[in-house]
Amino acid sequence: MIERMPISRMGFNRLRKELEQLERRERHDVIRAIEVAREHGDLRENAEYHAAKERQGHVEGRILELKDKLSRAEVIDCSEVSCNRAVFGTVVTMLDLDEDIEVTYQLLGAEESDVKKGIISIQSPLGRSILGKEIGSEVKVVTPRGIREFEIIKIAAPEND
């Protein structure tokens, strides 16, 4: 059975746009670079040729990876999520009980996670620990710095998807 990959509409569109860019432009640019490098003669000692072939491998690998992810994508409309519990797409504000500060994260898929932007994966240790919890729930998370404790103080729908 194919493992579905939850993703927001915005994340799905970003992956699709990257795939189109790779297929329409990058792939053709690499092919042209290989052709130009071939014109320089002996391919065994042609650094341009080897660099272009390596780049081609990266581009083709990323194209395959994106096609796989898009085929498994389960697009979730984050504007329609329930805010009773911390679920995919919700924005969760918690009190860090160890440092007495508020932290806010949106729960999305691994492909979209970016801690600096306040987005964590539902597969991350913190994401897994708060998934399904309600306001007032206390959660413990094992981190490299030890066990951290949080209290969920707010669950909201995202401002935009």
Secondary structure, 3 states (H helix, E strand, C coil): CCCCEEEEHHHHHHHHHHHHHHHHHHHHHHHHHHHHHHCCCCHHHCHHHHHHHHHHHHHHHHHHHHHHHHHHEEEECHHHCCCCCCCCCCEEEEEECCCCEEEEEEEECHHHCEHHHCEEECCCHHHHHHCCCCCCCEEEEEECCEEEEEEEEEEECCCCC
